[in-house]
Amino acid sequence: MGDNKKAVAERKLRHSRRPDPRKSVMKNANRIHPQGNKPAPVQQPQTARPSAPELLAADWRSVTGVKQPQTARPSAPARKIQTGLSGQYIAKEFKLISLRECPIPNALSICETPPQAAEYWRLNLATHPYFDSERECLAVLILNSRLRLKGHVLVSIGTIDTMLVHAREVFRTSIVAGAYAIILMHNHPSGDTSPSDSDISTTKQLIEAGKVLGIDVLDHLIMTRKTPDFPKGYSSLRELGHFPAGS
């Protein structure tokens, strides 16, 4: 009988030492930090995040219309909208610059006769990096109000017997350079300086366009190499009488 009472008392003692499950116990609250009295940090459970290739593949399937399984996936972080000039139409500021210097004798500084223009062609146009004697090339000499040479511009390069010419390209640089007058010049690879019907009609159109712009077209020279048949190596449409009277 005494033994039974003793056993019952021991069981009651053991039950009294067990923690009460109805009371909340904070984990690590009384744990001693190895380097002091600070409580050890509680580690949060880590969740698996999808990799960048998986996110790209998912976006590609959504764009191409491939059906995706209805599985929960973490939402991708919000993309930042880029600000600035990217994506906008950009205009530009222009200015006229010279490509190279062309030293000439003082006698050619004033260009008002066909021989002077022809000599300038041989000195500077025929040596131009893009000039091709086997193709028709159109150049414009730019003059100031004293008919002094300001420079030239190579306007167009065509084929062996034809070339596209438009007043827009012919007068573009002359307008920006402040030309008072211009002289048209182009070569004939065939060696014949006789003007064609197209040369004559185009010259008349450019003369009329120059009147509208206030830029005089003084002459149009057809250049070639000097031969016994064409000893001067050029012909002037003004001297041939193809310029309208009073122009």
PyMOL commands that set and color helices and strands:
alter all, ss='L'
color gray80, all
select helices_A, chain A and resi 2-17+52-64+106-108+114-125+167-176+197-213
alter helices_A, ss='H'
color red, helices_A
select strands_A, chain A and resi 137-143+149-157+181-187+216-223+234-236
alter strands_A, ss='S'
color yellow, strands_A
deselect
rebuild
show_as cartoon
